[in-house]
Every structure is written in C-alpha cells, then in structure tokens.
C-alpha cells in the first residue's frame, strides 16, 4: 500500500504546479506518462496483492476522470496498448464490448481504441493450393463477446469469409493480465482467376471497415513497398494500398516486377533491403541450379561442434555418400551458402530439430526430409501443440517431412499432431541415442570413467539431481537457484550417500551455495553419462526421465514451482509420472535421506508406454530406413 500512497503523493504535488491552462496541459501529460509506465509495470517489478491492485486501479480511475479525454487521445508518445489501458482504467471494459468500427479503427464515443492499419491485422503466411490462395494471420480487434467477421473481397465485389479462432498469444493485456482485446487467428481461402485484387474488411458490431494488413517475413512481401512481390506456384503476388494483387506468372511480368522493385528500393535509398533482395534471388537461383546427388545430408542447428548423439548414431551407421552441415543460427552469408549447398544437392536430408532452410525454401522435387528429433518421449508440448511461433509459421518447418522417428508406438499420433503431418509418416523406429544406454559395455565404461574422476563416489548411493531450465515470467534461463536447503541436506545425508547435481547445459551458474563434501556439481559428464552410476534420479520437468526409464531405476520429481511453471504436458503430470512428486523441500529431503528407493514398477510401465521402440537397435533401423529413401 505504501507504493500506492507514494503515487498519490506524486500526483498531488504535480497538480499543485498547474498555475494556468498551458501548465495544466503539461502536468496532465506528465501524469499520463507516469500512469503508462506504472500500468505496463516498467517501474513496478514486485507483485501486487489483491488489496494493492484494487487501491492502485481506484487511484488511476480517480485521476483519469480529472483528465479530459481529448488529452488522453493526443498524449505524446502514447502507443495503442497504453491508450487502451488508460480508457479501460477510466471507463471499464464495457467500452470494448460497446465499441464500433470506422475509418480503419475500433472506436468508442469518437475515441480511437485500436488502429487496424497494419499493427492489429497481420498476415503471416501465403500459400497457393490448387487454384486457391490460402492466407493465415492474426487480428486483435475486439473482445470475445463481440460479433466479428473478417472477409476478403475481389475487384468485382465477390466476398469470402475467414475462419476465426481464439488466439491467446495475440491477447492484448495490461499489467494485471486483464485482457483488453482478444486475439484471433484466421485462415482465409480465395479462388484465383486470371487477375485478381483482394481487399480485406472487418465487420464488428454491424460496422464494416476496410483494414490494412502488416505483412510478416514469411509472406515474402513488404507492405511498405508497392512492388514487393513473391512467386508462389506459378502466381506473382504483390501488395499495394491494402490489397493483395495476384496475377499469373509470365517471364515479362516477372521481369517488370523485378525491375520496378529494384527501382523502388533505390529510390527509397534502402541499401540493406536491396542487398537482402539480391541475396534472396541469388540463393533461390542457386537452389534451382543445384542437381540432386545420390547422397545424404546430415544437418543440425543444435551445435557448432559436431553432430549430437541422436543424429551422429545414424550418420555412423550409413554407408552411402554423405555430407554434413553443423552450425547454430544465426548464419553468416558464407554459412548460408554452405547450408544451401549441403541441403539442396542431397536427395535425402536428415536433421534433429527445427531447421531454417526447411521453412525458408521448402524442398525440391525428388528430395526426402527426415526428422530424428532431439528429445525422446513426449513430455512438454512442442511444435504446433505448444509453439511460441504463429502456428502456420511453425508448420512451415515441418510440412515437408517424409519420415519422423519416435521412441514408442504410442507416440505416433502425438508427433503427427505436433508437426502437422500424416500419422503414417511417423514411425516407431526408436531414439538412436538410447542405443548406448542399453549396452552394458557402454555403461561399464562410463562408470569407470566417472569413478576415476570422482573416486569418492565408490560404494556410495548416488542421488542424481537433473533439473530443467526455466525461461518464463522474465526469468533468465541461464541462472538457476532451486528452492533447496543445501546446508540441511548435507547434514542429513547418510554417510554412504552423495548428492550429484547435473545442470542443464543452458544453466551457467554454480547451483550449491558453497562447497560440500557430499554435494557435488558435475560439469564434465553429461546427464546421460551420470545416469549410469545413479541410484535415484531427482528431476522436475525434464525429458531425461524417458532415457532414465530404460535403466529400470527409481526416480522422483521435485516441483516446488509447479503452479508457476505448469506448461502444457502430454501426460497427466500428477497422475502419470513414473515416481513420487514432491512440492515441499522438507518432504523431498526426508525421502532422499531415508535411502529406500525400491519402487520401479511404475518406471517399467512408463518405459513400456513411451519407449517401446528403444531396444538398442534404433540407429541400425533408422540408417536402413534412410538409405531406403535414397533408393526411392
């Protein structure tokens, strides 16, 4: 409450400075600036209690009623979301439900709440399927309670309606997570004929207005330029004054657009844009000219130092001619050239994660794309089921897969959904990197290496703590401080117990608060390697549980931040876990120090459900499958 009182004092002192009309106008704008900062949380990182929140909003409402609406409308530096927040605080959310649409804006009693020219209406993807132009994007223009209709209209007045779906990532909120405008994503299909001009209209509360899209990067268009164009399936599509213009491709039309676009870039002195445009043309030309060789390309964006275990296992087992491209994004121009050379000269391309060229250029006729995916099982939702990208943009990465390998038969439908592909393209061939774990020679060698480096682990009960990183609510995912009392744990561990911390590779800090003789952070062996010597795994939301289940050893889950983290999971987190779940640190410590870890029945059931295809021969099966694709 002290925070709210200080803000009240500030406003009172500001009002005392107003001696005439000009100074009053200035003071009002200063107050609005302060309110905007506070509403967005820029100066208020601490959480509000319910009482503080109510007091804070009451104060804002009281002050805003003293400020004329025309001052709010024209406040310098006020962006759309700030203005909406100010009106919502002053008049309540009914203003959005009772708003109307006119002159490219959502308005309420003459006050513009949302500008629908570009920022609130975005097109993310354009695609031609058969004789239909398929358009997807988002629109933030009203509440879920409002009747809304998005249509496309051609030059002779014929209209087509878009499918509208709720899109929470597009919701516009204030600092208290109150939704001011509800986002929707849309899919719109328009028949193509010999020449066509497509304009867009929004019906909201029985008002129809023309709206202007912002064209996102994957469309290949730029709404700032009349002659920006993209070539899709024999059609040339450009943007002009709010409309998409589609015409059948001819050599002459393509040359004219190319010439006019270069002239426009030069006239606007956009040297960077011109350079990017020429690079894109050069790369597209190179892809067309490259001839497919009877070879396999192994490519990854997950490493700079070589192929990681999953994909490396398959690479080592293939006998066909092969090339490798390994580099994390972003790419230099030289790296992009090498990536294009590797991918688009190869008949089969194998990767283990999102790969930018798949999204940017797709695949050539005769090519086959194989996705090994870097994670086993299906824990946290991913791909189209849990993407941070616009879903149709995420789909661009995956739409061309010919084969996806998963760790168990029960996962085929899940991966097909996550990648937006047909289930028959998903095969339960297993996860190649698990082959080593199932070989006694490998586990014996790893045990020896670990014990040579850490001789104090001999004849000890090893508790392995392998947490995943957190990257939500503005936290730095590289820094991790678990809710643990290491002093108490060190004191409570039995003489024959050692607590090993194996941090996620993303984590960069030292986790224990000081050195302990029986608590060790290990950075020179991977989690998979440390599994070989562990007697109990303690984790939280990490997919390491799938590999660990292959060893038929017990595991438990320490989820002190479950309510905060709680990402969508494929399994019922509290019911389907292959071990006990602890939210309270004291209960976890008591369980660990008791030292009785015998319950593996749930682990065996979990393994059968999610890892049935992992039998030590996954790499061999996949190498054979990849080489078969090469012969097709």
Number of C-alpha atoms within 10 A of each C-alpha: 13 8 11 17 13 11 17 16 10 13 18 12 10 15 14 10 12 15 9 8 9 9 13 17 15 14 18 23 19 16 19 24 17 15 19 20 15 17 21 17 15 10 10 13 9 7 10 14 10 9 9 15 15 12 15 20 15 15 17 22 18 12 18 21 12 10 17 11 16 10 13 20 17 11 18 12 9 16 11 14 17 22 21 26 24 24 21 19 20 21 12 13 18 12 18 23 17 15 23 23 25 20 14 19 21 22 19 18 9 13 17 20 28 24 21 25 17 17 16 20 22 21 23 22 21 22 15 17 12 10 12 14 18 16 19 22 24 25 26 22 27 26 21 14 10 15 12 17 16 21 20 22 18 20 11 9 9 10 16 15 17 18 15 18 12 15 16 12 14 17 21 18 17 20 14 12 9 13 17 24 23 21 23 23 25 19 18 19 20 21 14 18 11 8 13 20 20 21 22 21 18 22 17 20 16 11 13 19 18 21 23 24 25 22 22 15 13 15 18 18 23 18 21 12 16 17 23 22 23 18 16 17 12 11 20 19 25 23 23 18 12 19 21 20 18 23 18 18 15 12 7 9 13 17 11 13 19 15 12 15 19 19 14 16 19 13 10 11 11 12 12 10 14 17 12 11 17 13 13 12 12 12 17 13 11 15 19 11 11 16 13 16 14 14 18 28 24 24 24 25 19 19 13 13 9 14 22 16 16 22 24 16 22 22 23 11 14 18 11 14 11 17 17 19 21 19 19 13 15 10 14 9 10 8 15 16 15 15 21 19 18 21 28 25 23 26 24 27 26 25 23 22 17 19 18 17 16 17 18 13 15 18 20 18 8 11 21 21 24 23 22 23 18 17 19 26 24 20 21 17 17 18 20 21 18 15 14 11 12 18 18 20 19 20 19 21 22 26 18 21 23 18 22 27 24 31 30 23 18 18 22 21 14 19 27 20 15 19 23 22 20 15 17 12 15 23 20 21 24 28 31 29 24 26 20 17 22 17 12 11 11 14 19 12 13 20 19 15 14 18 15 12 11 12 11 12 19 15 10 16 18 21 23 25 23 23 24 20 19 17 12 11 8 7 10 12 14 14 16 20 10 15 13 17 13 19 14 11 21 19 12 15 19 16 11 13 21 21 26 21 22 24 22 17 12 13 18 12 11 15 18 17 11 9 11 15 9 19 20 17 17 16 13 11 12 13 21 19 19 22 25 20 22 24 18 23 25 23 20 22 22 16 17 21 25 22 23 23 23 20 17 17 19 23 28 22 23 22 22 17 13 14 9 10 14 12 14 14 15 15 13 10 16 11 10 12 17 24 20 17 21 18 15 14 17 13 12 21 19 13 15 20 16 12 16 9 14 11 15 17 14 18 23 18 15 21 25 17 16 21 27 19 22 27 18 18 17 24 26 18 16 28 19 15 15 22 16 11 17 20 9 9
